[in-house]
Amino acid sequence: MQTRKTDRKPLNTRVLIAGFTTRHVACSAHAAGYSVCSVDHFCDRDLGLYTDEYLPFDDLESLPRVIGMMKARHDFGMFVPTSGAELLDTGIPLCGCPVETAEIFLDKLKTARFFHDTGVISPEILEPGTFPAMVKPTHGSGGWRNAVITSEREWHDWRSVMGDPPALWQEVVEGTPASVCCIANGREAVAIAANEQVLRGDTYAKFGFSGSVTPLVHPLSGEMVRCAERIAAASGCRGTVGIDFILGKKVYAIEVNPRFQGTVDTVEMATGLNLFSLHVAACRGHLPARPPAAARFATRKILFAKEELIVDQDFPAYPFVADIPPSGTRIEQGGAVVSVYGWGASRRDAILMLDKNIRTVQQYIGRTS
C-alpha cells in the first residue's frame, strides 16, 4: 500500500518510529521524504520497503532496550511513538504528543473525566457491578478486550480471561462506530477526515478495531467533526490525534488517541494528503488549511485467522495489500494476518473492490475472517 509522495523534500532528518505496529507511519514518513528506522513488534515484510533498518521487540519491557540498540546504530533527529511507546523518554527529540498529555488519554477513566469537564457528551460512568455495562480496561488500545457485561457470571468470565485489570464501567450506547483524524498544535485543531470504524463483530474481540472506511457519510458527521476539533484543541495534544465516537441518538465521544491512528492508510488514500508532513508541521506549531472534501472513498480491512496457521509462502505485495507477514510466520487463532484495501468513487465501489481483493489474498493465506 503506497501513499502519495510529497513534492518537497524535508531537511535531512532520520526519524525513529517505535511501537507495537509502525508500518503505517513509516510508509507515510517515507512518502514525505524522511529517512526512517523502526522498532516494531511484528516487523512485517513490507516494513522494509519504507525503512533503512528495523528491529523487533517482544514485549513492552524489552522496547526501551531495543530502542537503545537502534540508537547505537544511527543518529536521529526526531522520535515518533506509536501504540505502546507514547510515554517513553528516548533521549531523542519527541515529535508528537507531550508525555504528560498522552498519559491522560492513555487512561480511559481520565479520558472520560476529561470529556465531562470539557462539556462533551460521552457514555455515563457507572459503578462497578451495574448491569448492563460496557466494560473496558482503563489501559490498552485496539478495543479487543472491551465487552458488554450483563451479569455477575459474565463479569467473572471476563475477569478470568483478561486477568482482572483495572476497568472502566460505562453505559451501553448503540450506534455507528466512527472517528475523526485531527491535526493539533496544542491549542487549536483542524479535522482532516471523518472515518467509519470497522469492528471485529464476532464472538472473539467483538469491539476490536479491524479497519476503516474514509470518508464517513452520516447525518451526524458534521456535528461529530466539530466536536472532534473542540476536543483535540482542548486536549493539549500535538500532531495527529484521533477521536473515537459512537453516532447514535447523539454524538458520543468515546476515546482520544494521542498518536497516529489505524486509519492513516484510508485517510491518505481518500484525501491525497500526507499525514506525516502535517504531523511534523503541527508539532512545530503550524496547522493546515481546512482540507477539501475527500476525492474518493478508501477502505481497509484486517483479516484474522479463523484457526492457527503458518504463512508458508510469500504472496505479492500488491498495491491492495499491506502488513504482510514473512514466510514461516506462525499466527495463532484470532491473530491478525494481513491488511487488504479497496477504493473507488463511491463507498459501494470501494467495498466491492475490497471484497474482490480479499478473495484474491485468501488464496495465499487460507482461512481468515
N, C-alpha and C positions, 0 to 999 in steps of 0.2 A: 504494500500500500504506500503510494508516494504522496507527498504533499508538494504544493507549488513552491518552487524556488523563489526567493526574494530577488529583486533586481539589484539591491545594494549589498555589497559585501561588508560585514561588520569588521571592526578592528580585530587584529589578530589575537583572539582570545580563545583559550582552550577551556571548555566548561566540563565540570564533573557533575553527572546526574546520578543520583543514587536512590534506591528504594526497592520495594518488592517487584515492581514492574516499571521499566523505564523506556521500552521501545517506542511508545507513542510520543514521548517527549524528545527522545534522541532523534527521531525522524523529523520532528518539527525544527529542532535546533540545527540539524544537518542542512535542512532545506533553507534555513536562514543564513547559512554560510559559516557556521561555527565549527571548530574542531571539537569533537565530542569523545569523552570516555564515560563509561558507565560501570556502576556496581549494581548488580541485578540478581534477584533470586532465581529467575527462570532461564535467563541467557538464551532466549530463543534464537534460532538460526539467522533470522533476518535482522537481529540487532547488530550484527556485524556489517550490514550494509550502511549503517549510519554512524558507526563509531570507529575511532582509531584503535581502541582496545576496550575490552570489557572483562570484568572478573565476577565470579559467582559468590554468593554468600548463602549460608544455610538458614540462619535464624537471626532475629534482631540483635541477640547478644554478640554475634560474630560480625555484624555490619561495621562497627567502628574500626575493628581490626583490619578488615578488608579494604575499607576506605584508606586507612593508613598505608597499606601496601600500594594502592594506586597512587597516593600522593608521593610515595618514594620514587615512583617511575616517571612522574610528569609534574610540571608546574601548571597550576590552574589559576585562572583569573576570576572564576565565579563558581559557586556551588548551587545547584538547583535540586532540592529534595522532592521526591515523590512519596507515595504512601509508605509509612514506616520510618522515614528519615527526617520528618519535619522538625523534630526537636534536637537534632544533633548539632553540636558545635565542632565543625571540622577544621577550623582554623583558616578556611578558605572564605573569601568574601561571599556572603549569602546574597543570592538573587532570588528573593521570594518573600513569603510572609514572615515577619519577625517572630522569633521563637515564642516570646511571651504572649503574642496574639494567637499563634497557632495552637498553643496549649489550651486556650479557652475552647476552641472549636473542635478539638480532638476529644473533648469530653461532652458527651451528649446531654448530660444534665446541665452543665454550664451553658451549653448552647440553647437549651430550652428556656433557661432563665434569661439569657440574653434576648431572645425573642419577646418574652414577656416584658422585660424592662424597656425594650425598644417600641413596644406597642404593636407588634406584628402578631397576626393570628397564627397560632400553632396548636397542635393537639394538646389538650389539657393533661397536666401531670397528675397521675393517680397514686394513691397509696398502694404499696405492695400488698398483694392479696386481693385486690379489686378485680373482678372479672366481669366481662371480658376486657383484655388489655393487650396493647401492643407492647411486648417486652423486648428490649434490646440491650446488649451490653453497653455500658457507658463509654467504653473504648473499643476501637476496631472499625474497620472500613469494609465496604462492599455489601453490607446488609445481609450476608448469608446466614448470620446467627440470629437475626430478628425473627420473631414468631408472634402470632396471635394466640394468647393463652386464655382458655375459657374455664379452667377448673384447677383444683389443687393437684389432681393427678397429672394433668398436662404440665403444670408448673414443676412438679417433681421430676417428670421425664425430661423436660428441657434442661433443668439443672444438672441432671445426671449425665447428659450428653455434652453440655457446654462447659462443665467444670465449675458451675456456680459462680460466675463472675459478678461483680457489682453491676446492677441493671437499672435501667430507666423504665418506669411503667407509664404508659400514656393511653389516652382514649383511642379507640379504633376509629379511623376515618376512612371512608371509601372514596375512590375516585381514580383519576388518571395520574400515574407517577410521571413526574416531569422535572426538569431542571433548567437553570439559566446559567450560561457561561458569561461571567463578567470580567472586566479588566478594571482593577482598582489601584489607586496610588496612596492609600492610607487615609484619604479624606473624601475623595469623590470616586465615582464608579460609572462605567458605561457597559451596558449589556451588549454582548456580541451575538448571541443566538439563544433561542429557546429550543429545548430538546424534549422529545418523548423518551422516557426511560423504559427500557425493556427489562422486565424481571424474569427470574427463572420460572416461577409459577408452578413447579412440580412439588412433590411432597418433600424433597430434599432442598434445603436452602431456598424456600419459596420466594423470599424477598431479596434474594441475591441479585446483584447487577449482572445482566447478560447482554447488554447492548443498548443502542440508541437509534433514534430517527431524528434527523435535523432537516428542516425546521419543524417545530410542533405547530400544528393547526388546531386551535381550540378556542372556544368562545371566551375563555378566561386568560388566554395567553398574554394579552396586553396588560391586564391588571397584574399578572404574575411578573412580567418583565419590570414593571415599575416598582413592585415590591422588592424584587431582587436587587435592583440598583440602590434602593434605600438601605437594604440590609448590608450589601457589600460596602457602601460608603460609610455606614456606622460601625462596621466591624473592625476597622483599622488594618485590614488585610492589604497586602500589596501583591501586584502581579495578577495572574489569572486566579479567579476564585469561583467556585461553583456553588449554587444554592439549589437544594433539592426541595421539591414541593409535592403535595397531593392536590390535584384540582378536582374538588367535589362540589358540595353545595357552596363552599367558599374556597379561597386560595389559602391553603395551609402550608406554612413554612415548616420544613422537616429538619434539614441539616445544612451546615455550612462546611464546604470542603476548601481548606486554605492552601490549595496546591492545584497542580494540573489535574484535570478530571479524565475519567474514562471516555468522555465524549469528544476528546480532542480530534480524533480522526474524522468523525462525521461533521463537526463544526467546520474544520478546514476544508473538507471536500465540498460542503454545501455553500460556504461563503467565499472560498478562494483566498481567505486571509491566512497569514502565518501567525499562529498564537505565540510562538516563542519570541518573535520580534516584538509583539505587543506586550508580552510579559516583561521583557527586559526594559523596554521604554517606560512602562508603568512603575517598575521598581526604582527608576530614576526620576519619577515624578510626572511623567508625560502620559496623558491619556489620548486615545484615538478619537477621531470624529465618530459620531454615531454611524455605524455601517449601514449600507443599503440592504434591502431585503435579500435573502439568500437566492443565489442564482439557480439552484437545483436542490432536489432532495437527496439525502445520503443516509444510508443505514448500515449499521454494524450489528452482527450477532456473534456472540461467543458460543462455540459448540462445546458441549460437555460429554464426557464418556459415560455411556449407559452401563458399561462394565469395564473392569480393568483391561487395559490394552497396552501393547507395546508398539510404538511407531517404528515399523520395520522397513520403511522406505522413505526416501526424500521425495516430497512432492513439490512441483514447481512453484516458485514464488510469483504466482500470477499477480497482476495489479489488484485482484479482488481478494487476496489472502494476506494475512499478517499474523504475527505471533506464532511462527512456525517452529514446532519442537524439533530438535535434532533427531536424526535417525537413531533408534535404540532407546529413546526415552520411554520409561515406564510411567503410565498415567493411571492412577487409581480411579475406581468408580466414582463418578461425580466430579472429577477433576476437569479443569479447563483444558481443551485441546488446541484450538486454533480460532482465530477471528476471521469472519467472512463478511464481505461488503457488497452493497448494491447501490446504484444511483440512477437517477432519471429525472425527467421534467415534472413528475408528479410523485406523490407518496406511493401510489399503486405501482407505477413503473419501477420505482426503487425496490419495492418489496418483491415484485416479480423477478427482477434481476438477482436479488439476494437469494431467493428460493432456487433459482437455476444454478447459481454458483455453489450453494450448499450441496446440491445433488452431485455436482462435479467433485467437490472436495471429499465428500463421503466415500467416493470410490477409492480414495487413498488411505483413509483412516478408520474404516469400519463403522461400528455402531456408535453414533453420537446423538445428542438431542439438542 
